[in-house]
Amino acid sequence: MKLSSTFALLALVCAVAAPLSSAVEVQTVDRIVAVVNRDVITANELAARVVQVKQNLKQQNIPEPPTDVLQRQVLERMVNEQVQIQFATSTGMKVDDAQLDQATAALAKQNKLSLPDFRKALTEQGIAWDQFRREIRTEMILQRLRQREVDNRVVVTDAEVNEYLKLNANKPQMEYRLAHIQISVPENATPDEVQARRAKIVAARQAINSGQDFGTVAAQYSTAKDATEGGQLGWYPAGSLPEQMVNLLAQLQPGQLTDIIRSPAGFELVKLMEVRKQEDHQVVQQTHVRHILIRPTELVSENEAKAKLSQIRDRILQGAKFEDMARAFSEDGSANKGGDLGWINPGETVPEFEQAMNALKPNDLSEVIHTQFGYHLIQVLERRDQDVTEDRERLTVRNELRKRRADEQYENWARQLRDTAYVDIRLKDE
């Protein structure tokens, strides 16, 4: 079974080199601004998150909405996160210190800094290291929770992929860069509640039409998780979008808005940022690779798992066959194939695995490698350049259909979970 890349860390720390535009205002007296079941969110916690959001908006050149409006938006996001973290904790989900260390090291590398320099840069900006690690841990738990509760349950069949390819045969394959403003509508909403939500999306559209920046309006009005990033959605192949949406986008020029759309999640405005045609042919370097995976468990510690794999590595170096060791010890679905993962395209494995794989020559054996899945031994068998246009097209269609379905189901799941929680908002203007 090929590893799937599910590890995507925060946009929270996109570039630590950029100085904060303003310092966190010192508050001598803290207070509760929201109660979420048995937990609370304090004014100081909210203020710290607002500073981070303001910095993120500044990095994207998005003018800030009024602070009181931004506070309400950020607090609602924090409430939703708290509800999901509580659910994750109650079901035994956690991120241990070793996994957190790996994540922070990856962020340091992403910023082209050593870990000590990365920590120093954060400290110089007034970002406490312990708080930073708590936020990274939270984000990792939220990602894993979504994967477990939603993403892993979404299935796209070969028949659905075939049907899409048949309907779009000989059509130019387009990609759209989009941004949106979404106003969610609760399940079983009353007509008055639906009308109030519609009035909010109408107000957002009027603000944009009057000349306000789209990202600022998104940060002010949108209830989507990406609101505080200006509603940016990124690039979407046409195949990942509902046919109704593709038809709407086909009538727009970059910079224009759709009309108000009624979706399963609520009301939505979509802005077309850019459009491009997908490349006709894609040639990539594929790697034929095999591995042995040992997973830490409640009964097997991180150190024990690593030591066990080190012993297996020594046995291979002394003459034992890799495939025999994989069949005997690997805890991956590829074990019965001697650990063979087949031909791997760039981007199909998690970054740590791909980096170690790319550093190997054919028949070389890696050191013990740690990823979010556990500990690996990797061996490259061969490499080749391959035209993967057809395979990549099918994979792209499958992934994007799956993403669209997963996004819709996640919105519903998160809203239902939020509706079951006791939430008391105590944010008042001072």
Secondary structure, 3 states (H helix, E strand, C coil): CCCCCCCCCCCCCCCCCCCCCCCCCCCCCCCEEEEECCEEEEHHHHHHHHHHHHHHHHHCCCCCCCHHHHHHHHHHHHHHHHHHHHHHHHCCCCCCHHHHHHHHHHHHHHCCCCHHHHHHHHHHCCCCHHHHHHHHHHHHHHHHHHHHHCHHHCCCCHHHHHHHHHHCCCCCCEEEEEEEEEEECCCCCCHHHHHHHHHHHHHHHHHHHCCCCHHHHHHHHCCCHHHHHCCEEEEEEHHHCCHHHHHHHCCCCCCCECCCEEECCEEEEEEEEEEEECCCCCEEEEEEEEEEEECCCCCCCHHHHHHHHHHHHHHHHCCCCHHHHHHHHCCCCCHHHCCEEEEECCCCCCHHHHHHHHCCCCCCECCCEEECCEEEEEEEEEEEEEECHHHHHHHHHHHHHHHHHHHHHHHHHHHHHHHHCCEEECCCCC
